[in-house]
Amino acid sequence: MREEFGWQIHRLNATEVFLRRGGDADDAWERLVLEPSANIVARFVCKGNIDPEAAIATPSNAIAIATANN
């Protein structure tokens, strides 16, 4: 599809997530899949108009923000 439509294709490797258990798997998922995916979508949606990092709250960041405001 990259050549046919000129799309930017992104690949994420989640192998490490499936090799881990419990909290380690959750951490790997957030680092290797969730954060990169959210950044890719934000860059696509924002098209450079805003900083995608500032627009995205990952679960750990959302918890830190929510607990800091109490």
C-alpha positions as CSV (number, residue, x, y, z in Angstrom):
1,M,0.0,0.0,0.0
2,R,3.0,2.3,0.6
3,E,3.8,2.3,-3.2
4,E,0.2,2.1,-4.4
5,F,-1.3,5.0,-2.3
6,G,1.8,6.8,-1.1
7,W,0.9,6.1,2.5
8,Q,3.3,6.2,5.4
9,I,3.2,2.7,6.9
10,H,4.4,2.3,10.5
11,R,5.3,-1.1,12.1
12,L,5.1,-1.9,15.8
13,N,6.8,-5.0,17.2
14,A,4.9,-6.3,20.2
15,T,6.9,-9.5,20.6
16,E,8.4,-8.4,23.9
17,V,4.9,-7.9,25.4
18,F,3.9,-11.5,24.7
19,L,7.2,-12.8,26.2
20,R,6.6,-11.0,29.5
21,R,4.0,-11.5,32.3
22,G,2.1,-9.2,34.7
23,G,3.2,-5.7,35.3
24,D,6.3,-6.1,33.0
25,A,4.0,-7.0,30.1
26,D,1.8,-3.9,30.9
27,D,4.9,-1.7,30.9
28,A,6.2,-3.2,27.7
29,W,2.7,-2.7,26.1
30,E,2.6,0.9,27.0
31,R,6.2,1.6,25.9
32,L,6.3,-0.4,22.7
33,V,2.7,-0.3,21.4
34,L,0.4,2.2,23.2
35,E,2.7,5.3,23.2
36,P,4.0,4.9,19.6
37,S,0.5,4.2,18.3
38,A,-1.0,7.2,20.0
39,N,1.9,9.4,18.7
40,I,1.3,8.1,15.1
41,V,-2.4,8.8,15.3
42,A,-1.9,12.2,16.9
43,R,0.6,13.3,14.2
44,F,-1.9,12.2,11.6
45,V,-4.9,14.0,13.2
46,C,-3.0,17.1,14.1
47,K,-1.0,17.3,10.9
48,G,1.7,19.4,12.6
49,N,-0.7,22.0,14.1
50,I,0.0,21.1,17.7
51,D,2.6,19.1,19.7
52,P,1.2,15.5,19.7
53,E,3.1,14.7,22.8
54,A,1.2,17.4,24.7
55,A,-2.1,16.2,23.3
56,I,-1.8,12.5,24.4
57,A,-2.2,11.2,27.9
58,T,-1.0,7.6,28.3
59,P,-2.5,5.6,31.2
60,S,0.5,6.2,33.5
61,N,0.5,9.9,32.7
62,A,-3.2,10.2,33.1
63,I,-3.0,8.7,36.6
64,A,-0.1,11.0,37.5
65,I,-2.1,14.0,36.4
66,A,-5.3,12.9,38.1
67,T,-3.5,12.2,41.4
68,A,-1.5,15.4,41.3
69,N,-4.6,17.5,41.1
70,N,-6.2,16.1,44.2
